[in-house]
Amino acid sequence: MAQSLRSWLGGCLLVSALGMVPPPENVRMNSVNFKNILQWESPAFPKGNLTFTAQYQSYRKFQDICTSTVLTECDFSSLSKYGDHTLRVRAQFEDEHSDWINITFCPVDDTIIGPPRIQVEALANSLHMRFLAPKIKNEPETWTMRNIYNSWTYHVQYWKNGSDEKFPVTGQYDFEVLRNLESHTTYCVQVRGFLPDRNKTGEWSEPVCEQTTADETTPSWVVAGVLGASVCAALLLLIGCFVLLRCVYKKAKHAIPPRNSLPQHLKERPLSPEQPLLT
């Protein structure tokens, strides 16, 4: 402790004597699901409060992301997900500034895969699970990490509540069923993303525990899906019938002449006052 205090005081005296602004310390990237936050620590500086500027290199030219901020972090989530990026940050005080501290960051390689969400429904001797891959910062609402990584799979592990023995399962789809379980027994499940081609694993979700039942019924989300599909099919059928009837009506309207209309040859032939209309 005393040694650390002496080092800190020595640094302050050196900075004060030379008038230098010390650079940011412990610069690192904290990236989860492409939410890229560059973080650092403010160095000891006796003259006053420091501000910071953070940049990234774009086509051999550095662009500001955060300028003269008092915060010790900067959001770089707008970076392209592919390729290596050079980021840098420096400290400033009045008209003086420190040297730049550079780091290299490749989002698609370096970002941490956050935990998926999981929905579990317990039935007789089985657990029906639905997985929701993590969403991505600065992308459309429907985009998830699965849209970025083609080899995306799920690692699932489950266990009886209170037991230390865990059973692994690997799946490629957003739905999975654990069968042949004991009825009236509470099981816990958690899931994480896995990229086989990169040998990269994500963070585990929080465990979800459900008790199996005695009766086998259809999972609620399957019922909801079938009901939604049925409603859509009925709506499309009604629209199709309406369009068909409208087309038939238009064709029939043009094919059948009005009741009181004259034949075409009588319209074209002038009649004299003495000539009867019909002979």
N, C-alpha and C positions, 0 to 999 in steps of 0.2 A: 504493500500500500504506500509506504513512504517512498519507495523507488519510483512508483507511478506518479506520485505527486511531484517529485523532483524533476521527472522527465517533462511533465506538463508545464511546470514553472519555467524550466529551461527553454522549452519551445516558445512560450509566451515572451520571454526576454529576448530570444533570438529574433522573433518576428518584430517585436517592438524596436529592436536596435536596427534591423535592416529595412524596416518598413515594408516587408513583403506580406502579401495575402496568401495564406496557406491554402492548398487545394482541398476539395472535398475528400472525405475519407470513406472507406468501406463502400465503394460504388459497386452496385450489383443490380441485376434485373430480376424483378419478381413478376413472372408471367404465368397466369393460369387461364386456360381456355382462350388464349390470345388476348387477354386483358394484360397489356404489357406496361408495367410500372417500373421506371428507373428510380432507384432509391439510393440515398447516400446519407452520410452523417456530416454535420457541420463541425469543422475543426475549431479548436480553441483560438480565439482572436480577441485580444484585450481592447482594441480600439473601438469596437462597436459591433452591431449586428450585421452579418453578411447576407447578401442576396446571391442567387445562383441563376445561371443560364445553361440550358441543356439543348443540344442539337443532334441532328442525324445527318449523315452524308448522303446526298442525292446527286447522282451524275457528277461526281468529283467536287461538288459544292455543298457546304454545310448549310442546313436550314434550321432556323430556330423553332423549337416546340414550346419551350418555357423560357421566358425572358425576365430577368431580374425578379425572380420569385423568392419569397421568404420561406417557402416550403422546402422540404428535403426529399421531394419526389416529383416525378413528371410522367404524364401518361403518354406512352408511345403506341397505343393500340391501333392507330391509323396506319402503321407500317405494313408494307406488303408481307404476307405470310411466308413468302419464299425468298431464298437468298440470304446472304450474310449482310448485316447492317453494322456500320460503325457509328456508335453513339459516343457523345462526350459531354462533360459537364465541368464547369469551373465556378469558383467563388469570386465575388466582387465586393469591394468596399469603396464607395465614392468613385474616384477616377482610376483606382487600382484594381487589378484582378490577378487571380492565380493562374498557374499553368492548367491546361486542359487535362482531364483524366479520361482516357478512352477505354471503351470495351467493345467487343464484337458480339453480335446477337443474331441468331437465326431462329425466327419464331417457330417454324414448322418442326424444327429439331429440338428447340430448347424449352418451349412452353410446357407447363405441367398439365396433364390431363386431369381435370377435376372429376369428382364423383358423379356418376349418373344418378338420376332419380329412379326410384323403384316403387311400383304398386303391386301389392300382394293380396290375393284373395284365397282364403283357405276353403277347400271342399273336402269331401270324404277321401281320406288317404292321399291327398294331393294338395299341392300349392300351385296356383296359377299366377305367374309373374309377368308384369309388363315393365320394360325398361325404357327410360327416356334419356337419350344421350345429352351431354352438357351442351348448352347453347353457346354461341360465339359472340363476342363483343363486336359491335359495329357491323353486323350482318343482318339480313332479313330475319324476321321472327321465326320462320320455319327452319332456318339453317342451324345445324348442330355439328359437333365434331365429326360425325359420320360422313358429312359432306366433304370434309377435307382429307380424311384418311380412308382409302379404299379397303384396307385390310382390317377395318375395325371389327373386333369381336368383344364378347363379354366374358369375364371371369366371374363365376358365381360360387359362393360357398354358403353352405347351410349346416345347421346343427340343431340338436334338441336343446331347448332352453335349459340352461344349467349344466350342460355338458361341454367338455373341452374338445371333444372329437368333432372335427369339421370335415365336410365332404365337398370336394370341388366339382364344378360343372363348367364346361365351356360351350358357348353358343354364339351363333352369328346373327341371330334375329332379335327383334325387339320383344319377342314373346318366348316364354319358356315354362314348361310344366315339370314339376317334381312329383313323381308318382311313387306308388308303393310305400307311402308313409304310414305311420301308425295313426289311427283315428283318435280323436280327443287328446291330441298331443300338441304342445306348443313348439313350433319350429321358428328359428331365426334365420334370416337371409340377408346377405349383403352382396353388392356387385361393384365391379370396377371395369373400366375400359382397358383393352389390351391391343397392341399393334404387333402382330407376328412378324411382319417384314422389317420392323425396326427394333424388335425385342424390347418394346417399351410398354410399361404398365402405368396405369393411372392410379388415382387415389380411391380407396374404398368408400362406398357410401355408408351412411349410418345404418346399423342393423334394424330390420323391420321384423317383428315377431307376430305370428298369427297361430291360432289353434285350429287344427283340422276338425272337421265335423263328421257326423255319422251318415248324412244323406248326400248323394252326388247330385249336384245341380249345375246348371250352366253358369259360367262366370258372368258377372253383371256387365263387363265391358263387351263381351261377345253378344249378349242380348241387346245392348245399346247399339252395337254396330249393325246387327241384323235388322233392327227396327229402323235405323237411319237409312240403310240401303233399301228397305222396303218402301219407305216414304218417298225416297228419290225415284225409285222405279215407277211408283204409282203416279208421281207428278209428271215424269217424262211420258208415260202412257197417255195421260190426259192431254198434254200438249200435242202429242202426235195425233190423237183423235181429232182435236180441234183443227189442226192444220189440214188434215185429210178432208174433213167435212167442208172446210172453207174452199178447198180446191174443187171438190165435187160440185158445190153450189155455184161457183163461178163458171165452170164448164156447162152446167145445166142451164144457167141463165143465158148464155150465148147461143146454146143449141136450140132452145124453144123460143119462137117468136111471140111477141105480145098478142093477146086475144084479138084486139080490134085493128091490128095492122093490116094493110092491103098487101096482096101479093106484089112482088117486084114488077111483073109485066104490066099490071094495072097502073102502078105508079108512073111508069115510063110512057104510057099510052094516053094521050088527051082524049077526053070524052066530049061529044057534042051534046047540047041540051036535049035533043030528041033521042039520043042513043041510051038504051037502058044500061044499067051498071053490069047486070049479069044476063047472059043469054042461055 
